[in-house]
Amino acid sequence: MVQTPEGLQNHCEVPPLPLELSIRQARRLALSAQGFGKSLGGPATLASLTRMFQRLGVVQIDSVNALVRSHYLPLFSRLGDYPQDLLDQLAWGQRRQRRLFEYWGHEASLLPLALYPLMRWRMAHAADGKGIYRQLAEFGRERREVIERVLAAVREQGALGAGSLSTREERAGPWWDWSEEKHALEWLFAAGEVTVAGRRGFERLYDLPERVLPVTILKQAQPSEAEAHQGLLLHAAGALGVATEQDLRDYFRLSPQQSKAAVAVLVEDGRLQACTVQGWKQPAYVAGVPRIPRRIEASALLSPFDSLVWARERTERLFDFRYRLEIYTPAHKRVYGYYVLPFLYQERIAARLDLRAERAQGRLAVHAVHEEAQGLDEAGYQALAANLWRLAGWLGLAQVQLNCPRAEGSRLRQALLSGVPA
């Protein structure tokens, strides 16, 4: 059943059947399912981080570090200030403390350990050269001797990174620009024969699953492929609140064939319920009988890779917000900036900001502020300023520097000045 924020159970509506949702109801369902509008109830803890990961099911990892590594931001957006080493402990800490594992979930992702059995079919497919990059599949077929050599090195030496195994000279080769050892480790990772034991900087360190993951997880019976697809789609439905079949399949990157068959089964046995959403052309689905909050009170800066907005077409349908990451767009062609974060205010995405952590200068730089059509009132700017000061403090930056010459910049400057931390 879709989970509702704590403290809101008495402020929810249960719509009649058959379900016909307004766009506002759909937004509230989505925001609630994604962990927004929830009373924080004190500082974040290992337990609260674990619960949030269980709710979301997957948090995307990305190498961009303009602000902070992207996997840290979604929990900050929902739980506020928390020590980043708490997440490191859950993901790469000692075996008995570990609650997460790395794998291909949405993209490269952190997932709760409970989902590991549901990913075994994907590992088996990868070992057969299915569902992975063509070059990597070719490598798996053609360079078995390298794969066996690298696996033996991991078995004998423990957690290893590609750099410590590489024998390639510094020149481009036929396999992208990776060493053969790097390719072998990536193939072994996709096939589930090694997993990520930790990270050195941002470099993955690989080891055998039996030396990294809890025995209880590894010994769980492997569900059939069809059961795994159903389980992943059901988890996606709970995390999204309300979603089309395409939204559901995109959450864990299932194929249309895998998804449509599983959705049909879930609807037939009542675990998913079909509904309509105002303005959506495709039918949507909810898990069980939804409880819709009568309002969501939230303000948060969102990572470009946050699961609330990573599906750009869904974001347009749900929030009337067109969002594209312009990192790889030439500077003179950018509309909003290099690393732009949406600002969620109450039940809408009300603005977007181009932000950068200038660590050497000890400041959070705000290069641009763009309001959306409905704009931000004074309370909205105060909430935005509070979020920026909170973000700066979390990142260990003493200043917030505003470089935006737009009218929005002037309004934000006043809010920042009135909200300077003591």
N, C-alpha and C positions, 0 to 999 in steps of 0.2 A: 504493500500500500504506500502511496506517496506520503512521505514524511512532512509534517508541518513544523515550523519553528516552535521551539519551546515557548510557552507563555501565550501562544496565539490560539490554542485549541478552542477557547471560548469565543473567539472572534473570527470564526470561519463559517463559510457557507457551503452546504452540500447541494450542488445543483440537481435538479430533477432529471430523470432519464426520459428519452435519450439525451445525451449530452450535447448542448449547443452553447459554446463558450463565446463570450465577447472577447475582443482583443485585450481589454484590461484584465479580465479574469485569466486569460492565457498568460499574460505577463506575470501576474501575481503567482500563478502556479509555478512558472519557470523560475522566478526569483526565489521563491520559498524552497523549491527542490534543490536549487543551487546553493542554499545556505545563507541567503541574504534575508535581512529583516529579523534576524534572530538575536535575542538578548545575549550579550557575551558572558555576563555573569562572572567577571573576574579575568585575571591574566590567562593567556593561553598556556596549556600544559601538554605533555605528551599524550594524555588521554583525549583532550579536545582536538589536537591535530589528527590523531588516529581516527576519531569519529568523523572528522571532516573528509578525510581521505576515503573512508568507507562510504560516505554520502556521495562524493563525486565519482569515485571509482577509477578515475584516471586523471593525472596531471601531466601535461606535456612538458618535455624538456627541450630546451633550445640553447644553442651556443651564444646567441646575442647577449652582450653584457653591457649595453648602453646605460642601463639603470641598475639592474641586478639580474642574476640568472633567472630565467622566466619561471622556473618551477617553484621559486620561493614566493612569488607575488600573489598567486591565487589564495593562499592561506592568509596572507597579510590583509588582502581585500575583505576577507570574511571574518577573521578573528582578531585583526588589529596587530599591534606590536607583539612579536614573539621572537625568542632567540633562534636564529637560523640553525644553530647547531642541534636544536631539537629535531628539526626535519632531517638533518644529516644523520642523527642517531637512529631515527626510524628507517631511513633508507639504506644506510651504509655502516651502521653501528655493529656492536657485537651480535652474534647470532641470536642470543636469547632476547635481545631488545628489538630485533628487526621486525618491522611490521609491513614493509613495502618491498617490492622488487622492481627491477628495471626490465622493460621489454617493449616490443612494438604493440602499443595499445591503440592510441589515436595516431600519433607519430611515435617517436622515441618518448617513452613515458615512464612515470612512476605509478605503480598500481598496488592496491592492497593485496597481501599474500593470499587472501581468500579467493582471489580471481586466478591464481596460478593454475589450478587444474583446468579452468575454462580456456586457458591459452595453450594447452598441450597440443591440441589439433593443429594450431598455427605453427608450432614448432615442427610437428611431423610433416606438414606441408612444405615448410622451408627446407627440411632435410631432403625432400624429393624435388627441390628446385621450383616449388610453386609459391606464389605470393611474395616473392622477393625480387630485387632488381635483376634484370637479365644478366648483367655482367657478373653479379655475385653467384647466380645459378650456374653460369658457365664455369666459373672458377671452381665451384663445388664439384662439378663433373670432371673437370680436366686436371685439377691439381690436388688430388687426394693425398699424394705423398706429403705435400706441404701441410695440409690440414692435420694429418696424423702426426707429423713431427711437432707441430705447434701444440696439439692436444697433449702429447707426451710431455712437452716442456711444462705446461700448466700443471699436469698431474704430478710431476716431480718437484717443481719449484714453488708451487702455490700461486697466489694472485700476481698476475703479470699484466703489464701494459704492452701495447704494440711496439712502443719505442724501445723497450728492453729486449725485444726479440728480433727487431728489424735487421736484415742484412743488406738492404737495398741502398745503393749509392744515391746521392741527392740528385736524381734526375727523374723526369716523367717517364712512366712506363705504360704498358697497354691496359692496365687495370686502373682506370682513373689516374690518380697520382698517389695511390696507396702502395705500401710495401706488400709483398706476398703474405707476410706474417699478419699484417693488419687485415687483409682480406680473409685469411684463414680464421682469425678471431671473430670477425664479423659474421662469417658463415656459421661457425660453431655457436655463437650467441643466438643467431636466428633459429638454429636447429635445436636450441635448448641444451646443448652439450656443455656449454659453460654459461655462467651468469655473471653479473657485475657484483664483485665483492666490495668494491669501494672506488673512490676516485682520487687521483693525484692531480690537484688543480681541477681541470675539467676532463682529464684523460681517464677513460675507463680502465679499471683493473679487473681482470677476469679470473675466475676460479671455477672449480667444479661445483655444481649445485649442491651436492651432498656435503660440501664443506662450508656452504654459505647459508642455505635455507633450512628452516626447521624440518626435522625428520617427519613430523606429523603432516606437513604440507606435501612433502615428496611422496609419502606413502598413501595419500588419498587416492581412492579409485578414480581413474580417468573417465569422465563422462563421454558419451558418444559425441560425435561432431554435431549432430542435430541438437542434442541437449545443451552443449556448450553455446551454440548460437542462441538458443532460447534464453539461457541464463544471462548472456551478455546483453541481449536486447532488453530483457526485463530490467537489468541494472541500469541500462541507458534510459529507459522510460522513467525510472525512479529519479534519476539524476537530472533529467530534462524537464520533468513535470508534465509537459504536453508536447507532442512531437509527431511529425509526419513519419512515414516509413523511411524516407530518405534521411531524415534527421537521426532516427534511431540507428540506422546502419552506419552512418558516418561516425558515430561516437566511438566505436571500436573498429572502424574501418572494415566492415563486412561487405561482401559483394551483394548486388541486388538479388541474385539467386538464393544465396544463403539467408538473406534477411527476409525476403517475401515468404519463403516457406515457413520460417520460424514464427513470423508475425501471425500468419494464418493459424498456426497451432495455438499460440498464446491467446488469440481472440476466441478461438473455439472453446478453449477450456476455461475462459473467464479471467485469465491473469492480466490480459490487456482488454481495454474497452475502447471501441471506436467512438469518435466524436467529431464535431465540426467546430471550426474556429472562424470567427468573423474575418472575412477578407482573405482567408487561405483557400487556394484552389484545390489542394489535395486533402483527403481525410486525415485526421490526426488520431492519436492514441494516448490514453492515460493508463497508469497502473492502478487497477482496482477502482474504488470509488473515491475520487479526489475530494479533499477538503481545501477549499480555496480561501486564503486569508482575505479579509475585507479590505485590508490595506497593507502595504509594505513600506516600512520606514528604513531607508538605507542610504548611505553615501559611501562610495568607494571608487578608487582609481583601479582600472582593470588592465591586466597584462594583455598585450595583443594575442597571446596564446591561451587566454582564459577560456574555459569551456563554456562560459556564458555567451561568448562572442566569436569563438573560433570558426564557426560555420557562418560565413558572411551572408549567404542568401537567407538563412534562418534569422539572422540578426536584423535584416531589413524587414522581413515579414513580421517579426515580433516587436521591434522597437522603432520601425521606420528610420533606421540609422544605417547609412551606407558607409562601410568601413573597409579600407584597404591599407595594408602595411606598405609603406613607401621606402623601406630601407634600400631596396634594389632599384628604385627609380632614380634617374639622374637628378641631381639637386635642383636644377633649373625647371624641372617638370613636376616637382612635388607640390601638392596642394596644401597639405597640412603640416608636413615636417618629416624628419627622419625616423624618430621612435615615438609614436603617438599613442597615448593611452586614453581610452574612453573614460568619461566620468559618469558613473551611475549616481543619480540623485532621485531619491524616492522611487518611483516606479518607471522612470525613463532614463535614457542616456541623454544627458542634458548638455554635454560639452566634450571637447577632446583637447588634450594638451601634449605638446612636444616637449618631452622631459629628458634630461641627461644628468647622471651622477658625475660631477666633476670632482673626483676623489682627491686629487692633488691639491685642489683649492679648498676642500672641505665644504662644498656647497652643492645643493640641488638646483640646477639651472632649468628655468621654465622659458623655453624659447618661443612658444606660441600658445595662445589660448583661443579657442574657437567655440562660441556658443552654437547650439543647435537652434532650430527655428523657434521653438517655444521659449528659448532663453533661460536665464537664471535670475531669480530675484535676489534680494539682499541676503536672505537666509541661505540661499543656494551658494552664493559666493563665500559666505562665512563657513559653510560646510566644506567647500572646496579648499579654502585656505587651511582649515583644520587638518584636512587630509594631507595636504602638502607638508605642513609642519610635522605631522606624525610620520610621514614617509621619510622625510629628511632625518628625523631623530632615529628611526629604525635602521637607516643606512649609516648612521654615525656621522652625519653631515650637520655642521652647526648652522649653516645659512641656507636660505632660499633666495636665489637671485632671479629676478624677473627681467627678462630681456625682450618682452613682447611689446611692440609699439602700438598694437591695436587698441581699440576702445575697451575691449574686454580686459586688456592688460592693466589699464588704469583702475578699473573696478576691482580687479583681483589685488592690485597693490594696496588699496585701502583696506581690504579684508585681511591681507597678510600682516599689515602694520598693526591692526587692531587685535590680531590674534597671536602676536609674538610670544613664544613661551617664556615664562619667567626664568 
